[in-house]
Amino acid sequence: MCLSFRKMSELEYIGHHIHVRISSLQRMLDLSVVELPRNKIKKVGQELCALEGLLEEFEKCVGQQKERLTHLKELEDSFVMDLEDVQHIMDNIPAHIPRKKGPDKERGKEKERQHWWMRECEPFYSESEAVMTQNEAVDVQPVQLDDVKKSNKTAVREMAFITMSEFESIPQYMKGRATYGQLNAVVQSINTSVTAKYKILRQSLKSLNSNARKLHQRFRNQETKDTKGQYFVVEDDIREFTQLKVDKRFQGILNMLRHCQRLRELRGGGITRYMLL
């Protein structure tokens, strides 16, 4: 911007300055009927040139501000789109993705966001109850810290969640109306059942209450030589440790999990074992 404009801090002052110049020229023109000295005519010409230059500078600055305003508007639109994308991502983060735990006062909101898929998967769950957490799944008596360390030496294997590319590779006739969120909700429930089951199996009978001992015995009775070293659950485990509905739709999702090579069936003794791959 030129030096004269640097001295003008306000647009109103610039307008007033131009108006004074124009008024001065107008008065000189009104007096043009009278013969003016040559020096006065020369001064009028100088005023006209100065005013013309001032107007050109003013128009140039206005044009620059218009371009800047257009650029800022485009930038604002870009920020709004980015904000909408980020908000969409935050509202649709799959429940199985780990999150950083915030302060205690934020954990309630965080837990609600982590279970967004519960609303989508309502056909699988009762409206009044949520999926039981792994710690609430079984009523097991507290054990000593040393026992806990021993039981954690070998981590319980879990089923890997289905990726979007794997979900899209499932034939449409097999998917039906099932959604990506519903499929991974079943994966989460199976993992909950597996963790709860083997949490019981890895504890000594003395540390278990009567109900957990019955479950422990049932789990042992379901084992065969083919299940040795493998992790598996049965439908009763799903019912025991989660609120998932074991129905025809559930069986359809199991077919999809078999297609994605997440589990296989092992039948025998009147029960079907779902073994993790």
Contacts in CASP RR format, 6 or more apart in sequence:
PFRMAT RR
TARGET T0000
AUTHOR 0000-0000-0000
METHOD contacts of the structure
MODEL  1
MCLSFRKMSELEYIGHHIHVRISSLQRMLDLSVVELPRNKIKKVGQELCA
LEGLLEEFEKCVGQQKERLTHLKELEDSFVMDLEDVQHIMDNIPAHIPRK
KGPDKERGKEKERQHWWMRECEPFYSESEAVMTQNEAVDVQPVQLDDVKK
SNKTAVREMAFITMSEFESIPQYMKGRATYGQLNAVVQSINTSVTAKYKI
LRQSLKSLNSNARKLHQRFRNQETKDTKGQYFVVEDDIREFTQLKVDKRF
QGILNMLRHCQRLRELRGGGITRYMLL
1 57 0 8 1.000
1 61 0 8 1.000
2 57 0 8 1.000
4 54 0 8 1.000
4 57 0 8 1.000
5 14 0 8 1.000
5 57 0 8 1.000
5 58 0 8 1.000
5 61 0 8 1.000
8 14 0 8 1.000
8 17 0 8 1.000
14 58 0 8 1.000
17 54 0 8 1.000
18 51 0 8 1.000
18 54 0 8 1.000
18 55 0 8 1.000
18 58 0 8 1.000
21 47 0 8 1.000
21 50 0 8 1.000
21 51 0 8 1.000
21 54 0 8 1.000
22 51 0 8 1.000
24 47 0 8 1.000
25 44 0 8 1.000
25 47 0 8 1.000
25 48 0 8 1.000
25 51 0 8 1.000
28 36 0 8 1.000
28 40 0 8 1.000
28 43 0 8 1.000
28 44 0 8 1.000
28 47 0 8 1.000
29 44 0 8 1.000
36 44 0 8 1.000
90 113 0 8 1.000
91 113 0 8 1.000
91 116 0 8 1.000
92 116 0 8 1.000
93 99 0 8 1.000
93 113 0 8 1.000
93 116 0 8 1.000
94 117 0 8 1.000
94 161 0 8 1.000
94 181 0 8 1.000
94 184 0 8 1.000
95 114 0 8 1.000
95 115 0 8 1.000
95 116 0 8 1.000
95 117 0 8 1.000
95 184 0 8 1.000
95 185 0 8 1.000
95 188 0 8 1.000
96 161 0 8 1.000
96 184 0 8 1.000
96 187 0 8 1.000
96 188 0 8 1.000
99 110 0 8 1.000
99 114 0 8 1.000
101 107 0 8 1.000
101 110 0 8 1.000
102 110 0 8 1.000
115 130 0 8 1.000
115 131 0 8 1.000
117 181 0 8 1.000
117 182 0 8 1.000
117 184 0 8 1.000
117 185 0 8 1.000
118 125 0 8 1.000
118 130 0 8 1.000
118 131 0 8 1.000
118 185 0 8 1.000
120 179 0 8 1.000
120 181 0 8 1.000
120 182 0 8 1.000
120 185 0 8 1.000
121 181 0 8 1.000
121 182 0 8 1.000
121 185 0 8 1.000
123 182 0 8 1.000
123 245 0 8 1.000
123 249 0 8 1.000
124 182 0 8 1.000
124 185 0 8 1.000
124 186 0 8 1.000
124 244 0 8 1.000
124 245 0 8 1.000
124 249 0 8 1.000
124 250 0 8 1.000
125 131 0 8 1.000
125 243 0 8 1.000
125 244 0 8 1.000
125 245 0 8 1.000
126 243 0 8 1.000
129 243 0 8 1.000
130 243 0 8 1.000
131 185 0 8 1.000
131 188 0 8 1.000
131 189 0 8 1.000
131 192 0 8 1.000
131 242 0 8 1.000
131 243 0 8 1.000
131 244 0 8 1.000
132 192 0 8 1.000
132 241 0 8 1.000
132 242 0 8 1.000
132 243 0 8 1.000
133 192 0 8 1.000
134 192 0 8 1.000
134 195 0 8 1.000
134 196 0 8 1.000
134 199 0 8 1.000
137 192 0 8 1.000
137 193 0 8 1.000
137 195 0 8 1.000
137 196 0 8 1.000
137 240 0 8 1.000
137 241 0 8 1.000
137 242 0 8 1.000
138 196 0 8 1.000
138 199 0 8 1.000
138 200 0 8 1.000
138 212 0 8 1.000
138 215 0 8 1.000
138 241 0 8 1.000
139 209 0 8 1.000
139 211 0 8 1.000
139 212 0 8 1.000
140 199 0 8 1.000
140 200 0 8 1.000
140 203 0 8 1.000
140 207 0 8 1.000
140 208 0 8 1.000
140 209 0 8 1.000
140 212 0 8 1.000
141 207 0 8 1.000
141 208 0 8 1.000
141 209 0 8 1.000
141 212 0 8 1.000
143 151 0 8 1.000
143 203 0 8 1.000
143 207 0 8 1.000
147 203 0 8 1.000
147 204 0 8 1.000
147 207 0 8 1.000
151 199 0 8 1.000
151 202 0 8 1.000
151 203 0 8 1.000
154 202 0 8 1.000
156 194 0 8 1.000
156 195 0 8 1.000
156 198 0 8 1.000
156 199 0 8 1.000
156 231 0 8 1.000
157 194 0 8 1.000
157 231 0 8 1.000
157 276 0 8 1.000
158 191 0 8 1.000
158 194 0 8 1.000
158 195 0 8 1.000
158 276 0 8 1.000
159 187 0 8 1.000
159 190 0 8 1.000
159 191 0 8 1.000
159 194 0 8 1.000
159 257 0 8 1.000
159 262 0 8 1.000
159 263 0 8 1.000
159 276 0 8 1.000
160 187 0 8 1.000
160 262 0 8 1.000
161 184 0 8 1.000
161 187 0 8 1.000
161 188 0 8 1.000
162 180 0 8 1.000
162 183 0 8 1.000
162 184 0 8 1.000
162 187 0 8 1.000
162 256 0 8 1.000
162 257 0 8 1.000
162 260 0 8 1.000
162 262 0 8 1.000
164 180 0 8 1.000
166 260 0 8 1.000
167 175 0 8 1.000
167 180 0 8 1.000
167 183 0 8 1.000
169 260 0 8 1.000
170 256 0 8 1.000
170 259 0 8 1.000
170 260 0 8 1.000
171 259 0 8 1.000
174 252 0 8 1.000
174 255 0 8 1.000
174 256 0 8 1.000
174 259 0 8 1.000
175 256 0 8 1.000
178 249 0 8 1.000
178 252 0 8 1.000
178 253 0 8 1.000
178 256 0 8 1.000
182 253 0 8 1.000
183 253 0 8 1.000
183 256 0 8 1.000
183 257 0 8 1.000
185 244 0 8 1.000
186 244 0 8 1.000
186 250 0 8 1.000
186 253 0 8 1.000
186 254 0 8 1.000
186 257 0 8 1.000
187 257 0 8 1.000
187 262 0 8 1.000
189 238 0 8 1.000
189 242 0 8 1.000
189 244 0 8 1.000
190 233 0 8 1.000
190 238 0 8 1.000
190 263 0 8 1.000
190 274 0 8 1.000
190 276 0 8 1.000
192 241 0 8 1.000
192 242 0 8 1.000
193 233 0 8 1.000
193 237 0 8 1.000
193 238 0 8 1.000
193 240 0 8 1.000
193 241 0 8 1.000
193 242 0 8 1.000
194 231 0 8 1.000
194 233 0 8 1.000
194 237 0 8 1.000
194 276 0 8 1.000
196 237 0 8 1.000
196 240 0 8 1.000
196 241 0 8 1.000
197 215 0 8 1.000
197 219 0 8 1.000
197 233 0 8 1.000
197 237 0 8 1.000
197 241 0 8 1.000
198 231 0 8 1.000
200 208 0 8 1.000
200 212 0 8 1.000
200 215 0 8 1.000
200 216 0 8 1.000
200 219 0 8 1.000
201 216 0 8 1.000
201 219 0 8 1.000
201 220 0 8 1.000
203 212 0 8 1.000
205 213 0 8 1.000
205 216 0 8 1.000
208 216 0 8 1.000
215 240 0 8 1.000
218 236 0 8 1.000
222 234 0 8 1.000
222 271 0 8 1.000
222 273 0 8 1.000
224 266 0 8 1.000
224 268 0 8 1.000
226 266 0 8 1.000
227 266 0 8 1.000
227 273 0 8 1.000
227 275 0 8 1.000
230 275 0 8 1.000
230 276 0 8 1.000
231 275 0 8 1.000
231 276 0 8 1.000
232 266 0 8 1.000
232 273 0 8 1.000
232 274 0 8 1.000
232 275 0 8 1.000
232 276 0 8 1.000
233 273 0 8 1.000
233 274 0 8 1.000
234 271 0 8 1.000
234 272 0 8 1.000
234 273 0 8 1.000
234 274 0 8 1.000
235 246 0 8 1.000
235 271 0 8 1.000
235 272 0 8 1.000
236 271 0 8 1.000
238 244 0 8 1.000
238 246 0 8 1.000
238 250 0 8 1.000
239 246 0 8 1.000
244 250 0 8 1.000
254 263 0 8 1.000
254 274 0 8 1.000
257 263 0 8 1.000
258 264 0 8 1.000
258 265 0 8 1.000
261 277 0 8 1.000
262 276 0 8 1.000
262 277 0 8 1.000
263 274 0 8 1.000
263 275 0 8 1.000
263 276 0 8 1.000
263 277 0 8 1.000
264 274 0 8 1.000
264 275 0 8 1.000
264 277 0 8 1.000
265 272 0 8 1.000
265 273 0 8 1.000
265 274 0 8 1.000
265 275 0 8 1.000
266 272 0 8 1.000
266 273 0 8 1.000
266 275 0 8 1.000
267 273 0 8 1.000
END
